[in-house]
């Protein structure tokens, strides 16, 4: 069987969904900014993700800016570090993109 080069294009909405789902899987994250939880993202796909996630893509490099709400009682620095690692790993593994940065803005705390 012959290997052919295939050009795959991934919509920005798909990248945002992957990043949002990855972030909300981290223990201590209550939601993305705008109240989107893991379940909301999975059901709604990309609807409303622009409130919490901004992507800058050049070639195969992506930089992510996202706002999250952290659960009260969790260490903010630790949760943000875990979110950065999870988002980077998920995007790189699922898309082949090089994640050049994951910037986190903590927009609130939730009980």
Secondary structure, DSSP 4 states (H G I P E B T S, - for coil): -----------HHHHHHHHHHHHHTSTTEEEETTTB-HHHHHHHTTTTGGGTEEEEEETTEEEEEEEEEEETTS-HHHHHHHHHHHHHHHHHHHH--EEEEEEEEEEEEE-
